[in-house]
Amino acid sequence: MADAPTGIPIALEPLVVRVLAPNPSPYTFTGTQTHLVGTTDLAVIDPGPDDPRHLAALAATIAGRPVRAILVTHHHRDHSPATRALAMATGAPIVGAAPFHRSDEGAPVDAAFDADYAPDRVLADGERVAGDGWTLSALATPGHTSNHLSFALAEAQAGAGALFSGDHVMAWSTSVVSPPDGDMGDYMRSLQRLMERDDRVYYPGHGEAVENPQRLVRGMLGHRKQREGQILRLLREGPRDVPAMVARMYAGLDPRLAPAAERSVLAHLIDLARRDLVSEEGATWRTR
């Protein structure tokens, strides 16, 4: 983003400053955005990768002010690893999303997961963290990951709320939903929950602020319904495996993003199977 160079604090509104980490990729866009909330004391949301350059930029932006909490939306390696160094530097507690645990079924740990993420306090839906002139409330938005939280700031400018949406809602891309930790049914329900809110703006973990969030969320719900319809139409033509479906559904896809597309299609299939619309036979899926 031209208006958010790496490591430079950008004021988004009186209580919110954004600092972009130097970790661009096909999955992180221009990089992870760390948001600092407050003026005399601070909350730091998603401190990002454990990169000395980013930690130095955060320290310069904090400028010795007390940090009341380090908040984490979810435990992916582009969001939470810097919590450890930042907590040591500031003495602030790490709070927010629950830690990741390998499932009883022994599902492999996704390479994106930060296995060392260890919060001092897990926030339940509706719990709050507050400082001088700011209050952040946790909003459970599972789907991208099972533990994903968003954080609502009531004291935003113009008397209308701001939501730090992590990877749940981003303007530049839809979220990757990767089973077993990602769940398409949960993701759709979390999007629907946002439709019932009246936030003025979303500040996502990647990409520009979302200035018309209701319209974007409505479009994301429609997009997922379209993907679901594509899958059902393909399977009505005959049984297929996931790579074959991705090849038909994502024309011109960057090959680097094919694994993510396959995981999202699988998430749709698992959701459809729960609703008794499709079934799996080995690696092949068919309609019921």
N, C-alpha and C positions, 0 to 999 in steps of 0.2 A: 504494500500500500504506500503510495507516494507520501501520504500525510503521517505515516508512522514508521520512520526509519528505525532500524534495530538499535535497542539500548537507549533511546531518547524518550523521556517522559512526555506524553501527550495528554493534556487536560481535556477530558470529554464533557465534563460539567463540573460545577464547583466542588463536589465531593468525590469525583472519580478521575483517576489518572491511569493511563494505559502505558505499559512498557512491553515492547515486542522482543521476544527471544530470538537468537540467531539460529533457528532450527527449521528452515524452510524445507519442504518435501512435498511429494504428491499427496501425502496424507495430512500434512499440517498447513498447507497453503504457504503463506509468507512466514509462518512460525507461530509459536504459542504466545498468546497475549496474557500477560499478568496484569491484573487490575488492582490498584490500591485505592481503598475507600477511606475517607476521612481527611481531616486537616491537622488538628493538633495531636491526635493519635490515630492509628491506622489498623485496618484489616488488609491482609494481602491475600488475594484470591488466585489460586493456581500459580504457584511460583515457577512452575515449568521445569525444564531439564536442569540437571546438575552441571551447569556450564559456568566456569569462572567469569566469563564475560558478562553473562546475564546476572549472576549474583552481584557482581560489582556495580552493574547498572541499577539493580534494585537497592543496594546499599546507598548509592548516591541519591536516589530518589527518596528513600526513607529519611536520610539526612539526620539520623540520630533521634527521630521521633519515636515514642513508644509504639510497639506493635502489639495490639491486644490479641490478635488471633491470626493464624495462617490457615486459610480455608481451602479445602480441596473439593472440587466437583466430582472427581473420579480418579482411579488409580492407574492411569496410563502413563507411560514413561515420558511423554511430552508435557505432563501436567504436574506430577507430584514429586519427582526425585529431589528437587531443590528444597523441599521442605526441611530435610535434615540439616543442611548447612545453614539455612535461614533461621531455623529454630535455635541452633547453637549461637548464631550471631546476635539474635535479638532477645532470646529467652521466651519467645512467644509460644503458646501451645499450638499444636497441629490439630485442627478440628474439621469435621465435615464427613465425607464419605466413609463408609465402613471399609476395613481392610479386606483384601482379596484372600480367599481360601480356596484351595483346590477342592473340587467336588468329591463326594464320596465315590463317585463312579470312576475317579481317576482320570478325568478329562485333562488333556494336556494344557499347561499354562500358556496362554497366548504370549507371543514374544513382546507384544505391546504392553503387557502388564508390568507394573513396578512391584516386584515381589517383596521389596523391603519397606514398602509404605506402611507406617505404623502410627496412626493418629492417637493423640492423647485423649480425645473425646470424639465419639461418633454422634452426629446430630440426627435426631429423628425428625420426621416431617413436622414442620411448624416451630421447631426450636429456634432460638434466637441467640445472636451474638451482638453485643452493643458496645459503642464507644461514645466519645464526645460528639454529639450531634448526628449520629448514624446508628441504624439498626438493620441488621441483615437476618432474614428469616430463611430457614432451609425449606426447600420445596422438593419433595421426592419426585424425580423424573427418570425412573429406570427405563431401560430399553437399549441404549447404546452400551451400557454396562448395567449389571444388576444393582449396583450401589450408586448410580449417578444422582447427584443433587444439583439443583439450581439454587441461586440465592437472590432473594428479593430485597431491594433497598427501598424502604418506604419514603425516606427523606430525599428523593430525587428532585431535580429542578422542575419548575412549573407545576408542583403539587401532584405530579403523576409518577407512578412507580417505574423503577428500572429493574430488569432481571438479568443477572449474570447467568447465561444459559449454558456455559461449558461447551460440550460437544453435542448437546441435545438438539439445539437449533442453531444453524449457521447459515448466513446468506450465500456463501460461496459454494456450498455443497450440502447434500444430504448426509446424515450420519451413517457411518458403517455400523451395522448390527450383526455381530459375529457370535453365533452360538458356541459353547453353551452359556457363556456369561451374558451375551446379548440376547434379547428376546423381542421378537417383532410385535407380539401381542402387547407386551408392556410398553414398547415404544409408541405404538398407536394410541394406547390409553393415556400415556403421558402427553402426547401432542393434544389429544382431546381436552385434557385437563387445562392446558395453556389456553385453549380456545375460550374457556370459561373465565379467564382473567382479563384485566384491562390495563396491562402494563403499557407504558408509553414507548419504551425502547428495550431492546435486548442487547447486551454486550456479550458476544460469544467468545469462546476460547480461540477461535481462528476467524479472520476476516472482519469485514466492516460491521459497524453497529447496524442493527436491524431497526429501521425507523418506522416501519409499518408491520409490527409483528403479527397481528391477527391475519393480515392478508397472506404473509409468508407461511404461517402455520397451516392455514386453510389449503394453500397450494401444496404443502408437503403431505398433508393427509390425502389429497387427491392424487398426488404422484404415487404414493404407496399403493393406493387402491388400483391405479393403472397398472403397476407392476404385478400386483396380484392377479389382475385380469389377464395380463400377458401370459403368466405362468399357466393359468388354467386353460387358456386357448391352445398353448403349445402342447400341453399334456392331452388335450382332447384329440390332437392329431396323432398321438401315439406316445408310448413311454419314452422318457429321456433321462439322461443324467444331468447333473448340474452344469458341467462345462458346456454341454451342447445347448442348454437353455441360455447360458450367458452369451454364447456366440451369436445366437439369434436375437437376443434382447438388447444387447449393448453394441450396436454397430459403431465402428470407429473408436472403440474404447482404447485408451492408453494401456498397453500390455502390462505396465507396472501396477495398474489398478484392477487387473483381472482377479487376483485373489480376493480382494475386498468385495467385488461384485459377486463372486461365487458365495462368499459368506452371507451376504445379504439375501441372495436368492434362497440359500439353504434356510435362513431364518424365516422367510416367507413360507417355504414348504413345511417347516415344522409347525408353524401357526396354522396353516391350512389342514395339516394332518390332525391337529387337535380338534379342529372343527369338522373332522370326518369328511373332508372334501377331496383329499388325496391320500395315497398310501405309498410306502417305500418297499421295494423289493431289491435288497442288496444296495447297489449304487444307483438304481433306476427308480424313477418316480412315475406314478400313473394316477389318473383320476379314479375316483370310486364310482 
